[in-house]
Amino acid sequence: WIFHPTAGQATPPESGSCRVLTDVQAVAAALNTSGLHQLVHENDAVRAMEQVRKALRLDRRAPYIRSVQAVVFITNGGTPQGIEELQAAAQIRPDGPRRNNVAGVFLATQDIDQASREVAAALEQFPDYAAAHAWLGAIYMAQGETEQARTELAKADELEPRLQVLPLLWAQYFLGVGDSDTAADRARQAVERRPHHWQTRLQAAQIFRAAGRFE
């Protein structure tokens, strides 16, 4: 693998925003990717954890490895351990994506205050971070503030139209405002984008059921 830190741009990356991997760290990154594949595509959490733990032994300062380990924990019901791992990743690299990951877990556990704080911190550092605007929209929905939710989801859509979480968030929004037809359409779009992602299909099924699309 070859990683170009400037992504072809003329402006060099800020100090601390990237690092050159040693051979051992590159192996760790490969093991981590393998673990993520095992979890998402093979639904094998045991094998995924084995791969991720091997990766961590090789590179304990990699925030992306801690993040994948968090996902494995959360998938298996270990939400507290998952939050600890995500917070550890955010301490290693306190950037928008890491903070936003923590916010997503807090939102899923209905801890709206903590989720709001993490999203606010992410947006303060990266005001045009689409995923953070998407989660802020979800927070507003959880609080019943539909107009603010629509504004934030629209902002996320403008910044990154292909953001994978957006169709389901839009589906939840339209279901909340009583537009079940559009909600079902957005749920179908979510499945089309991630046809092999079982969690997306499960969430879409919940939207279809609430919209009366029992078939």
C-alpha positions, 0 to 999 in steps of 0.5 A: 500500500502507498499512502499519499498524505497530501492526497494530490493537493499542493498544500502540505498536511498539518503537523500531526495530521498524518504519519509515515508508517514503519513496515510493522505499522503497515502490517498492523494497518493491514490486520486492522482492515482485515478485522473490519472486513471480517466484522462487516462482510463476514459477520465474524466478530470473534475473528475480527477481534483476533485480527484487531488485537494482533494489530494493536500489539504491533501499533498501540498508538494507531487511533483507527485500530482503537476505533475498529476495536470499539466497533467490535465491542459495541457490536457484541453488546460491550458499549462501555468498552466501546466508548472507552476505546473511542475516547482513547482514539480521540485522545490519541488524535483529537480530530473531527472524525474521532469525536464524531464517532464517540458522539454516535455511540452516545446518541445510540445510548440516548445520552443526548448531552454527551453526544451534543458536547462531542459533536459541538467539539468536532464542528468547532474544529471542523465546521464543514465536517459533513458527518458531524452535521448529520449527527447534529441533525439526529440529535435535534430529531431526538429532541423533537426539533424538526426544523433544526434537524432538517437544516443540519441534514441538508447541510450534510447533504450539501457537503457530502451527498454520498455520506452513507448514514444520510439516507436512514437519517432522512428516512427517520426525519420524514417518518417523524414529520408524517411523510411515510412515502418519502421515508420509505424511499429514503430507506430503499436508497440506504439499502441500495447504497449498502446492500450487504450491510445487515445493520442497514437492512435491519434499520430499513426494515424498522422504517418500512414497518413504521411506514406500513410497508410490511412486505 
